Amino acid sequence: MNQTRNSVLVTGGNGGLGKETIRHLLSEGVDHVVLACRSQAKGDRAAQEILERNGLAMDAITVAAGFDMLDPGAIKEAVDALPADTRLSAIFLQAGGVFFTSDFQTVEVGNKVYERTVFQNAIGGHMTLSHLRRRNLISPEARIVVAGGEGARGIKGLIDSPSFSSAEELRAYVTGSFGDRKYNPMNAIGVSKLMSALWIQRLAQEHGDTMSAIWFSPGLTAGTAGTASAGTFKNFIAQKIAFPIMRLLGKAQSPSDGGRKNADCLLGKVGENGDILGAPEGKALGTIVDQTPMNPAFSNKELRDEFWAILKEDFGT
C-alpha cells in the first residue's frame, strides 16, 4: 500500500453514518480512506463490508484502531501509530455520541474534569486534529469537517436552544460545574454540538491559510447507532418504530443519504472555511443552509474565545 497517496480520515468510521460516508467517498473517486475507530475487530468488519459493496481492493481502506474520543492517551497513541508518510487531504471528525443517563457525567484528565458529552463530541476531535498536525500528516489546503447537528440551534419539542449568559458560565459547564442545570441527554448533545461549532469557527480563523474548517450536518439521519446507550427497549423503539416512521414522513433520511451529503462536503462540493451548515430553521432535514442566524450563540465571540482558551490551556492548539 502506498501511503503517500492523499487519503481521507474518518473517525467513528465503523458506525452506520461513518460507513456510508466512506462508501460514498470511495465511489466518488477517493482512492484511500483511513477508517479510524476504537476497535480493530469492528473496524475490520466495517472495512470488509464497504469493500465488498464497492467492489474494491483491500488497500483502499486502512483500519486505524484506538481512537477513543474519551481517552487523550489513546488518541495520541492511535495518531502516533499512523505511518509517517500518510498525507490526509480531508478529515471527518464525527465520532461521538449521547449518554442516556440520569445525571451529568464527567471525564477526568489529570487533575481536571470536563463534561462528558462535550469531551467526546468536541474536545476529542480537537485532540485528534492537534496530534495529526503535530505529526505533519495533513496535506496543505486540507478540508476539516466536523459533524454538526441541529441540536446546536435547538429543535422545538426535543432540544432546547443551547446558550450561555457569559464566558464564565460556559467555562463552568465545560469543566464540570453545572450549577442548577438539570441533566437532559438531548440538551447535552445540543450543547456539545454548539461547542464544536464555536471551535470550528475559531479554527477557521486561526488556520484558514492552511486548511478549511467546516461544521456540517446532513440533517437527521435514521438507522445509526446513536440511541444504543438508551437501553435495549428504548433503542428498539427508536430503531424499529420511530425512525422508520420519520423516514416515511420525510423527516429523517437513510444513512446512505446522510453519508452522501457528508462526502460532498469532504470533497469540496459544499461548504467553505468557517461555515456552519445544516437543515433549515424549524426542521431537522432539508436543504443545507447557514445555521448562524438560528442561535445567537453561534456569533458570540466571547463564548467562542472562551472555549478556544479552554482547549489551548488544557490540550494545545
C-alpha positions in Angstrom: 0.0 0.0 0.0 1.4 3.4 -1.0 0.6 5.7 2.0 1.9 8.7 0.1 -1.4 8.9 -1.7 -3.8 11.6 -0.4 -6.1 9.9 2.0 -9.3 10.8 3.9 -9.5 10.0 7.6 -13.0 9.3 9.1 -13.3 8.9 12.9 -16.1 6.6 14.0 -15.8 5.0 10.6 -17.3 1.7 11.7 -20.7 3.2 12.5 -23.6 3.4 10.2 -23.2 7.0 9.0 -19.4 6.7 9.0 -19.5 3.6 6.8 -21.8 5.2 4.4 -19.7 8.3 4.2 -16.6 6.2 3.4 -18.6 4.2 0.8 -19.6 7.4 -1.0 -16.1 8.8 -0.8 -14.7 5.7 -2.5 -17.5 5.8 -5.0 -16.6 9.4 -5.9 -13.0 8.5 -6.7 -11.2 8.9 -3.4 -8.5 6.2 -3.6 -7.8 5.6 0.1 -9.6 6.1 3.4 -8.3 5.7 6.9 -11.1 4.2 8.9 -10.4 5.4 12.4 -12.3 3.7 15.3 -11.8 2.2 18.8 -11.9 -1.5 17.9 -9.7 -3.2 15.4 -12.2 -6.1 15.0 -15.2 -3.8 14.4 -13.1 -1.7 12.0 -12.1 -4.7 10.1 -15.7 -5.9 9.7 -16.8 -2.5 8.6 -14.0 -2.2 6.1 -14.8 -5.6 4.6 -18.4 -4.7 4.3 -17.6 -1.4 2.5 -15.0 -3.0 0.1 -17.4 -5.8 -0.8 -20.2 -3.4 -1.6 -18.0 -1.2 -3.6 -16.0 -4.0 -5.3 -12.7 -2.6 -4.3 -9.3 -4.0 -3.4 -8.3 -4.3 0.3 -5.7 -1.4 0.1 -8.5 1.1 -0.5 -9.1 1.2 3.3 -6.7 1.2 6.2 -8.2 0.5 9.6 -6.7 2.5 12.4 -7.8 1.4 15.8 -7.5 3.0 19.2 -9.4 6.3 18.5 -11.3 6.6 21.8 -12.7 10.1 22.0 -12.8 9.9 25.8 -9.2 8.9 26.2 -6.5 11.5 25.4 -3.7 8.9 25.8 -5.4 6.5 23.4 -5.9 9.3 20.8 -2.2 10.2 20.9 -1.2 6.6 20.6 -3.6 6.0 17.7 -2.3 9.0 15.8 1.3 8.1 16.5 0.7 4.7 15.0 -0.2 6.1 11.6 2.6 5.8 9.0 4.8 8.9 8.8 4.2 9.3 5.1 0.4 9.5 5.5 -1.0 12.6 3.8 -4.6 13.5 4.6 -6.5 15.6 2.1 -9.6 15.6 4.3 -10.5 14.7 7.8 -14.1 13.9 9.0 -14.3 14.2 12.8 -17.7 12.5 13.5 -17.0 10.1 16.4 -19.2 11.0 19.4 -22.5 10.1 21.0 -25.1 10.9 23.5 -25.2 9.5 27.0 -28.7 8.4 28.3 -28.1 8.7 32.0 -29.9 10.3 34.9 -27.3 12.9 35.7 -24.3 14.7 34.2 -21.2 12.6 33.6 -17.6 13.9 33.5 -14.3 12.8 32.2 -11.2 13.3 34.4 -7.9 14.2 32.7 -5.0 14.9 35.1 -6.4 16.9 37.9 -9.3 18.4 35.9 -12.7 17.3 34.8 -14.9 18.0 31.8 -18.5 17.4 30.8 -18.5 14.0 29.1 -20.7 14.8 26.1 -18.6 18.0 25.2 -15.5 16.0 25.6 -16.5 13.1 23.3 -18.2 15.3 20.7 -15.8 18.3 20.6 -12.6 18.0 22.7 -11.7 14.5 21.4 -11.9 15.8 17.8 -9.7 18.8 18.7 -7.1 16.5 20.2 -7.2 14.2 17.2 -6.6 17.1 14.9 -3.9 18.6 17.1 -1.9 15.3 17.0 -2.3 14.9 13.3 -1.0 18.5 12.9 1.9 17.7 15.3 3.0 14.8 13.1 2.6 16.8 9.9 0.1 14.2 8.4 -2.2 16.8 6.9 -1.8 17.9 3.3 -1.8 21.7 2.5 -5.3 23.1 2.0 -7.0 20.0 3.5 -10.6 20.1 4.5 -11.5 19.5 8.1 -15.2 18.7 8.5 -16.7 18.3 12.0 -20.1 16.5 12.4 -22.7 19.1 13.4 -26.2 18.7 14.5 -29.4 20.8 14.5 -29.4 20.5 18.3 -26.8 23.3 18.3 -29.6 25.7 17.5 -32.4 23.8 19.2 -35.2 21.6 17.9 -38.7 22.5 19.1 -40.0 19.9 21.5 -36.8 17.9 21.6 -33.7 20.1 22.3 -33.7 23.5 24.0 -31.7 26.1 22.1 -28.3 25.9 23.9 -27.0 29.2 25.3 -24.7 30.6 28.0 -25.1 34.0 29.6 -21.4 34.6 29.9 -18.0 33.1 29.2 -17.7 32.2 32.8 -20.9 30.1 32.6 -19.6 28.3 29.6 -16.3 27.5 31.3 -18.1 26.3 34.4 -20.2 23.9 32.3 -17.4 22.5 30.2 -15.2 22.0 33.3 -17.9 20.1 35.2 -19.7 22.7 37.3 -23.3 22.6 36.2 -25.0 24.9 38.8 -28.7 24.3 38.9 -28.9 22.8 35.3 -30.8 19.6 35.2 -29.4 16.9 33.0 -31.2 16.1 29.8 -29.3 13.9 27.3 -30.7 15.7 24.3 -29.9 19.1 25.6 -26.4 17.9 26.5 -25.8 16.8 22.9 -27.1 20.2 21.7 -24.6 22.0 23.9 -21.8 19.7 22.7 -22.6 20.5 19.0 -22.6 24.2 19.8 -19.1 23.8 21.3 -17.9 22.1 18.2 -19.3 24.9 16.1 -17.5 27.5 18.3 -14.3 25.5 17.9 -14.6 25.2 14.1 -15.2 29.0 13.8 -12.0 29.8 15.7 -10.1 27.0 14.0 -11.1 28.6 10.6 -9.9 31.9 11.9 -6.6 30.7 13.2 -5.6 28.2 10.5 -7.7 29.2 7.4 -4.5 29.8 5.5 -3.5 26.1 5.6 -6.9 24.3 5.9 -10.6 24.8 5.5 -12.6 24.1 8.7 -16.4 23.4 8.3 -19.1 22.4 10.7 -21.6 20.3 8.8 -24.8 18.5 9.5 -26.5 16.5 6.7 -29.8 16.6 8.7 -31.5 14.0 10.9 -30.3 10.5 9.9 -32.2 7.4 11.0 -30.6 4.0 11.4 -27.4 5.0 13.1 -26.2 3.7 16.5 -26.9 7.0 18.2 -29.5 5.6 20.5 -27.6 2.4 21.5 -26.9 3.7 25.0 -30.6 4.4 25.7 -31.1 0.8 26.7 -32.5 -2.2 24.8 -36.2 -1.3 24.9 -35.8 2.4 24.0 -33.2 1.6 21.4 -35.6 -0.9 19.8 -38.5 1.6 19.8 -36.3 4.2 18.2 -34.7 2.0 15.6 -37.7 -0.2 14.6 -40.6 2.1 15.1 -39.8 5.8 15.5 -37.1 6.2 12.9 -38.8 4.2 10.1 -42.0 6.3 10.6 -39.9 9.5 10.4 -38.3 8.3 7.2 -41.7 7.6 5.7 -42.8 11.1 6.6 -39.7 12.6 5.1 -38.5 13.9 8.5 -35.4 11.7 8.6 -33.1 10.2 6.0 -31.2 7.0 5.5 -27.5 6.6 6.4 -26.8 6.4 2.7 -28.3 9.8 2.0 -26.6 11.3 5.0 -23.3 9.8 4.1 -23.5 11.1 0.5 -24.0 14.6 1.8 -21.0 14.2 4.2 -18.9 13.0 1.3 -19.9 16.0 -0.8 -18.7 18.3 2.0 -15.5 16.5 2.4 -14.9 16.6 -1.4 -15.5 20.4 -1.5 -18.8 20.3 -3.3 -20.5 22.2 -0.4 -19.1 24.4 2.4 -16.3 26.9 2.8 -13.9 27.8 5.6 -15.8 28.7 8.7 -19.2 27.7 7.5 -21.8 26.4 10.0 -24.2 24.3 7.8 -27.3 22.2 8.4 -31.0 21.9 7.9 -33.5 24.9 7.5 -34.8 26.6 10.6 -37.6 24.7 12.3 -36.7 21.5 10.5 -34.3 18.6 11.2 -33.9 17.7 7.5 -33.9 19.7 4.3 -31.9 21.9 2.0 -28.5 22.7 3.6 -28.3 26.3 4.8 -26.3 28.6 7.0 -27.1 27.9 10.7 -25.5 31.1 12.2 -28.7 33.2 12.3 -30.6 30.5 14.2 -28.8 30.8 17.5 -27.1 34.0 18.7 -24.5 31.8 20.5 -23.0 30.9 17.1 -22.0 34.5 16.6 -20.9 35.2 20.2 -17.2 36.0 20.1 -16.9 35.9 23.9 -18.2 32.3 24.0 -16.1 31.3 21.0 -12.9 32.7 22.5 -13.6 31.2 25.9 -14.0 27.7 24.6 -10.8 28.1 22.4 -9.0 29.3 25.6 -10.0 26.1 27.4 -8.7 24.0 24.5 -5.5 25.9 24.3 -4.8 25.8 28.1 -5.5 22.2 28.6 -4.9 20.5 25.2 -2.9 22.8 23.0 -3.9 24.1 19.6 
